[in-house]
């Protein structure tokens, strides 16, 4: 907000307080004429604001799962926090550290943000639609350790096995080399955040295993590991 205010003040100065009278360069020391050298206008680097330390804000509709409705909010992302401010109640309804963000799913004007153990918030851009969501994702890439999620459909081998083992927190412990899961792109350190559209964070380890074993078609949403293979936490 401070950056935006400063920019508006500067714009006001540039538009309303500029004179066309040239500087008188014929002074005592006969300096090089300043009037003859017009400095070209420099354009700001595109997307420079995405690296701002302060929060960048967007108007969004946030899904309130408790009431089963959307609420009008401001989504703010600084270099330290992600915050949702309810415009009606004028209070913060969600916040987390940027370091807690593990991934996100962008679909048109909709964004699902995963954090912590795999909890998530869902927002829908109010004004700019898909353009706003693209900006939010770019900002998240700068300020958080998260990444885009990946949708996978996992097949079973002749014994009905998927070819990987998963820990209680949804992280993949081991993947059978060159098996169906490996061929689909699943790797050790990947983190399951949804199984058959069910949030993993709502399941016990036994329920998670049961869902993986009994579902006819196993569709999962994963957060890929870091480059060194470590899971995102």
C-alpha positions in Angstrom: 0.0 0.0 0.0 2.9 2.3 0.8 4.4 1.6 -2.6 1.1 2.3 -4.4 0.6 5.6 -2.5 4.1 6.8 -3.3 3.6 5.9 -7.0 0.3 8.0 -7.0 2.1 11.0 -5.5 4.9 10.8 -8.1 2.4 10.4 -10.9 0.5 13.6 -9.6 3.8 15.5 -9.5 4.7 14.3 -13.1 1.3 15.2 -14.5 0.4 18.5 -12.7 3.7 20.2 -11.7 6.0 19.8 -14.8 7.1 23.0 -16.6 8.2 23.3 -20.2 10.6 26.1 -19.3 14.2 24.9 -20.1 17.0 25.3 -17.6 19.3 28.2 -18.1 22.6 26.5 -18.6 24.6 29.7 -19.4 26.1 30.1 -15.9 29.3 31.3 -14.5 31.2 28.1 -15.3 29.7 27.5 -18.7 28.6 24.0 -17.9 27.5 21.5 -20.5 24.0 22.4 -21.6 21.4 20.4 -19.6 18.5 21.5 -21.8 20.0 19.9 -24.9 20.2 16.5 -23.3 16.8 15.1 -22.7 16.9 11.9 -20.8 14.8 9.2 -22.3 12.0 8.0 -20.1 12.9 4.7 -18.4 10.2 2.1 -18.2 9.9 0.0 -15.0 10.7 -3.6 -15.3 7.5 -5.6 -16.0 6.5 -7.6 -12.9 8.9 -5.7 -10.6 6.1 -5.3 -8.0 6.0 -9.1 -7.6 9.2 -8.9 -5.5 7.9 -6.2 -3.2 8.4 -6.9 0.5 5.0 -5.5 1.4 1.7 -7.2 0.6 0.2 -7.2 -2.9 -3.6 -7.5 -2.8 -6.3 -8.9 -5.0 -10.2 -9.0 -4.7 -11.3 -12.6 -4.4 -14.3 -14.7 -3.4 -13.2 -17.2 -0.7 -15.1 -20.5 -0.1 -16.5 -20.7 3.4 -16.9 -24.4 3.9 -18.6 -24.1 7.3 -21.5 -22.0 5.8 -21.4 -23.4 2.3 -21.0 -20.1 0.6 -18.5 -17.6 -0.8 -17.5 -14.5 1.0 -16.0 -11.3 -0.5 -12.3 -11.0 0.6 -9.0 -9.3 0.0 -6.2 -11.8 -0.6 -2.8 -10.3 0.4 0.6 -11.9 -0.2 3.6 -10.3 1.4 7.1 -11.8 1.6 6.2 -13.2 5.0 2.4 -13.8 5.2 -0.6 -15.0 3.1 -3.8 -13.3 4.5 -7.5 -13.4 3.7 -9.5 -10.3 4.9 -13.3 -10.6 5.0 -14.6 -7.3 3.6 -18.0 -7.7 5.2 -16.8 -8.5 8.7 -13.6 -6.4 8.3 -11.5 -9.1 10.0 -8.8 -11.6 9.1 -10.4 -15.0 8.4 -7.2 -16.8 7.3 -3.4 -16.3 7.6 -0.3 -18.4 7.4 3.4 -17.9 6.9 4.6 -18.0 3.3 7.0 -20.7 4.4 4.0 -22.9 5.2 2.7 -22.9 1.6 3.5 -26.2 -0.1 1.6 -25.9 -3.4 -1.4 -24.6 -5.4 -3.8 -25.7 -8.1 -4.8 -22.9 -10.6 -7.8 -23.5 -12.8 -9.0 -20.5 -14.7 -10.2 -18.0 -12.2 -10.1 -20.5 -9.3 -7.1 -21.1 -7.0 -6.7 -23.8 -4.4 -3.8 -23.0 -2.0 -2.3 -25.9 0.0 -0.4 -25.2 3.2 0.9 -27.0 6.3 0.0 -30.7 6.5 -2.1 -30.4 3.3 -4.9 -28.1 4.5 -6.2 -25.8 1.8 -8.2 -22.6 1.1 -10.1 -22.0 -2.1 -10.5 -18.6 -3.7 -12.0 -17.3 -7.0 -10.7 -14.1 -8.6 -13.4 -11.4 -8.4 -12.2 -8.8 -11.0 -9.3 -9.9 -13.2 -10.3 -13.6 -13.5 -7.6 -15.9 -14.9 -5.2 -12.9 -15.2 -5.4 -12.2 -11.5 -4.8 -15.9 -10.7 -1.7 -15.9 -12.9 -0.4 -12.9 -11.0 -1.1 -14.6 -7.7 0.7 -17.7 -8.8 3.7 -15.6 -9.9 3.8 -13.9 -6.5 3.6 -17.2 -4.7 6.5 -18.5 -6.7 8.6 -15.6 -5.5 7.6 -15.6 -1.9 6.9 -19.3 -1.0 8.6 -22.7 -1.3 5.5 -24.1 -2.9 4.9 -25.3 -6.5 2.1 -26.3 -8.9 0.3 -29.5 -8.0 0.0 -32.4 -10.4 -3.1 -34.5 -11.2 -2.4 -38.2 -11.7 -4.5 -41.3 -12.5 -2.8 -44.4 -11.1 -3.2 -47.8 -12.5 -2.8 -51.2 -10.8 -0.6 -54.0 -11.8 -1.7 -57.7 -12.3 -1.8 -58.1 -8.5 -3.9 -55.1 -8.0 -1.0 -53.1 -6.5 -0.3 -49.4 -7.2 3.4 -49.8 -6.8 4.2 -47.3 -4.0 4.1 -46.9 -0.2 2.8 -43.8 1.6 3.4 -42.5 5.1 0.8 -41.4 7.6 1.2 -37.7 6.5 0.7 -38.4 2.8 4.3 -38.3 1.7 5.5 -41.1 -0.6 8.1 -43.3 1.0 9.0 -45.6 -1.8 8.1 -46.1 -5.5 8.6 -49.3 -7.4 11.1 -48.6 -10.2 9.5 -48.5 -13.6 6.1 -49.5 -12.2 2.8 -47.9 -13.2 3.1 -45.2 -10.5 6.7 -44.5 -11.5 5.7 -44.2 -15.2 2.9 -41.8 -14.2 5.5 -39.5 -12.6 5.2 -40.3 -8.9 8.5 -40.1 -7.1 9.7 -40.6 -3.6 9.1 -37.4 -1.6 6.0 -36.5 -3.5 3.1 -35.5 -1.2 -0.5 -36.7 -1.7 -2.9 -33.9 -0.9 -6.1 -35.4 -2.4 -7.1 -38.9 -3.1 -10.3 -39.4 -5.2 -11.2 -35.7 -4.4 -10.9 -36.4 -0.7 -8.4 -34.2 1.2 -5.7 -36.4 2.7 -5.5 -34.2 5.8 -9.0 -35.3 6.8 -8.0 -39.0 6.6 -6.3 -41.3 9.1 -3.5 -43.5 7.7 -5.8 -46.5 7.7 -8.5 -44.6 5.8 -5.9 -43.4 3.3 -4.6 -46.9 2.6 -8.1 -48.3 2.4 -9.1 -45.6 -0.2 -6.0 -46.4 -2.2 -6.7 -50.1 -2.1 -10.4 -50.2 -2.8 -11.0 -47.3 -5.3 -11.6 -48.6 -8.8 -10.0 -45.6 -10.4 -7.4 -43.9 -8.2 -7.0 -40.2 -9.0 -4.7 -38.2 -6.9 -3.4 -34.7 -6.6 0.3 -34.5 -5.5 2.8 -31.8 -4.6 6.1 -32.7 -6.2 9.2 -32.9 -4.0 12.0 -30.3 -3.9 14.8 -30.7 -6.5 16.8 -32.7 -3.9 13.9 -35.2 -3.4 12.9 -33.8 0.0 9.1 -33.6 0.5 7.5 -30.1 0.8 6.4 -29.5 4.4 
